[in-house]
Amino acid sequence: MTSSLLADRAGPSRDATRRPDSMAVASFVLGLPGLLVLNVVLGPIAIVLACLALRGGTARRGRAFLGLGLGVADLLVLAALTAANGTVAWNFG
């Protein structure tokens, strides 16, 4: 009983701080391949995860900002492909 009271006073639990950090890393990891494949899916997911990680107070703010930037870049690549070909697919030739 006393150990649970001490844990409540100590601050946020380890799981509460790990979750935003995991979201920041996931944002970066999903945004990176999104530059080449599935931009329409991975870009928005990377943006949402980065925003949630930043709102959650992640210790990996740099990784979250990189994920946010990559998610935006994914959508810019998608817009460039759509403007160039009129489709959302890569076309070499």
C-alpha positions as CSV (number, residue, x, y, z in Angstrom):
1,M,0.0,0.0,0.0
2,T,2.7,2.5,0.9
3,S,4.7,1.7,-2.2
4,S,1.8,2.6,-4.4
5,L,1.4,5.9,-2.6
6,L,5.1,6.6,-3.1
7,A,4.8,5.7,-6.8
8,D,1.9,8.2,-7.2
9,R,3.9,11.0,-5.6
10,A,7.1,10.3,-7.7
11,G,5.6,11.6,-10.9
12,P,4.6,10.1,-14.2
13,S,5.2,6.4,-14.5
14,R,7.7,4.9,-16.8
15,D,5.0,3.8,-19.2
16,A,3.5,7.3,-19.4
17,T,6.8,8.8,-20.6
18,R,7.6,5.9,-22.9
19,R,4.5,6.2,-25.0
20,P,5.1,9.6,-26.5
21,D,8.8,8.6,-27.1
22,S,7.5,5.6,-29.0
23,M,5.2,7.7,-31.0
24,A,8.0,10.0,-32.0
25,V,10.2,7.1,-33.2
26,A,7.2,5.6,-35.0
27,S,6.6,8.9,-36.7
28,F,10.1,9.1,-38.0
29,V,10.2,5.4,-39.0
30,L,6.9,5.7,-41.0
31,G,7.8,9.0,-42.6
32,L,11.1,7.8,-44.0
33,P,9.8,5.0,-46.3
34,G,6.8,7.2,-47.1
35,L,9.0,9.2,-49.4
36,L,9.2,6.3,-51.7
37,V,6.1,4.1,-51.2
38,L,2.5,4.7,-49.9
39,N,2.9,8.5,-49.5
40,V,-0.9,8.9,-49.2
41,V,-1.0,6.6,-46.2
42,L,2.3,7.0,-44.4
43,G,2.5,10.8,-44.6
44,P,-0.6,11.6,-42.6
45,I,0.1,8.8,-40.1
46,A,3.6,10.2,-39.5
47,I,2.2,13.7,-39.0
48,V,-0.5,12.6,-36.6
49,L,2.0,10.5,-34.5
50,A,4.5,13.4,-34.4
51,C,1.8,15.8,-33.2
52,L,0.6,13.4,-30.5
53,A,4.2,12.8,-29.4
54,L,4.9,16.5,-29.1
55,R,1.6,17.1,-27.3
56,G,2.4,14.2,-24.9
57,G,5.7,15.8,-24.0
58,T,8.2,13.4,-25.5
59,A,11.9,13.6,-24.6
60,R,12.7,12.9,-28.3
61,R,11.5,16.2,-29.6
62,G,14.0,16.1,-32.4
63,R,12.8,12.8,-33.6
64,A,9.2,14.0,-33.5
65,F,10.1,17.1,-35.5
66,L,11.9,14.9,-38.1
67,G,8.8,12.7,-38.3
68,L,6.6,15.7,-38.8
69,G,8.9,17.1,-41.5
70,L,9.1,13.7,-43.3
71,G,5.3,13.4,-43.1
72,V,4.9,16.8,-44.8
73,A,7.6,15.9,-47.3
74,D,5.6,12.7,-48.1
75,L,2.6,14.8,-48.9
76,L,4.7,17.2,-51.0
77,V,6.1,14.3,-53.0
78,L,2.5,13.0,-53.5
79,A,1.4,16.5,-54.7
80,A,4.4,16.7,-57.1
81,L,3.6,13.2,-58.5
82,T,0.0,14.1,-59.0
83,A,0.9,17.4,-60.7
84,A,3.5,15.7,-63.0
85,N,1.5,12.6,-64.1
86,G,-2.0,13.2,-63.0
87,T,-1.7,9.9,-60.9
88,V,-0.4,9.0,-57.5
89,A,2.0,6.4,-58.9
90,W,5.7,6.5,-59.8
91,N,6.4,6.5,-63.5
92,F,9.9,6.0,-64.9
93,G,9.8,6.6,-68.6
